[in-house]
Amino acid sequence: MLTYAFVFFSIAATGLCDFSVDVGNPALKVKENEGVDMKCTYSATFGSSPRIEWKFKDIKGSQSFVYFDGKPIEKYQGRVTVYDGGLRLIKVTPADTGDYDCEVFGNGGYAEKTIKLTVLVPPAKPISRIPSSLTTGSNALLTCVDLVGSPPPTYKWYKNGSPLPEDPSKFPDFKNLTYKINTFNGNLEFPTVSRMDIGSYYCEAVNSEGAQRGNTVQMDVRDLNVGGIVAGVIVALLAVGLLLFGLWYANKKGYLPKVAER
């Protein structure tokens, strides 16, 4: 009876064991062109030689294998080394940023864990669009974008060399300004520009690896020339009036051909 009880207890205990995977640090950061180790250990319940696979999902959501059927796929050959307890990726690039899944199969069990890898890259010089001339009361949108930095940068705007606060209403020197800054997409918007907005502007892209400034552009704001518009309308009306008078006079003197009656 004791023998049967021991066997039953052993089977029950085995059935209660979990199949588990441990990756240590689930969020890794590494500088561009450096190497990184991604750990993946597993419980003994998988047996002595479980099947291990690594998958990668990039920031756009596209997924592919890194390590399959006991070897790196062709794309990663020469860049990936898999050892007992982990995977090493050498000379990382920004394209390596994403999620890495370590999947373990064995003894009828399965478990997986994900490591989020961020390849650190400083911003490049941002591309900015700044209008050079505007009319008072018009809408103005200044844009700034960097496509290189990782993690994605945030953005700052400067006017005449001084940083523009995100909320101008909280600062006495800026409380009369009506701009809006989006620090995440780099937009600086003026719903209605005024002559107070005249100045030289540039943007800056910033992340944990550095900062880069864009080109400086002078933005001028001119008042609407109401007098010139009125004068132009008057001149146009006079021209139309003279044309009509000329046609009337020519018709009266018989200078214009008469239309034959039917």
C-alpha positions, 0 to 999 in steps of 0.5 A: 500500500505504501508503494502505491501511495508513493507512486500516486503522490509522485504522479500527482506532484508531477501533474501539479508542477508548472511549466515556466519560463523566466527572462530576468529583465523584461525591458532592455535598452542598448545603444546602436551597434552594441550587443545585447544578451536576452536571458531565457531559462525554463523549469525542469518540468520541460525535460532535459532537451526542450524545443526553444524558439525565438520570435520577433515583432517589430514596432509596426507589428510585423512578426517573424522567427529569429531562431527556429528548428535549432538555428537562426533563420537566414536573416539573423545568421552571423548576428545571433548566438543562442546558448544555454539560457539565452540569446545574444544579438550583436551590432543592433540597429534601430530595426531591432527595436521591438518584442522578443518572445522566448517560447519553450516546448517539452513534455507536453508543456508550453510557456513563453515570455516576452522581452521588450528591446529598445535600441537607443539612437540620438535624434538627427537634425529635425526637419522643420517647416516655418512660414516666413511671411504671414498676414495678421489674423491668419492661422499658422502651423509650424512643424518639426519631425525627426524620424531617426531618434529612439526612443521617439523624441519629444520636441521644444520650440524656441523664439529669438533663442528663448524656449517657448513654454507649453502653457503660455498663460502661466508665464507673464512674458508669454501670457498674451500669446495664443500658440499651442505646442504639441511636444509629442508630434512637434507642431506649433500652432498659432490660431490667429497670428499677430505682430507679437508673434514676429521673430526667429523660430527653431525647434529641437528634438530631444530624447535620452540619447541627445538633442538636435536643433533644426534650422532657424527661420525668421517669421514676419507678420504683416497687417492686412493692407485695407487701404490698398484693397479699397483703392484696388476696388475703386480703380476696378470699378472706375475701369468698368465704368469707363468701359461701359461709358465707352461702349455707350458713346461708341454705340451712340455715334454709330461706331459699333456695327448694328445687328441685322434684324430678322 
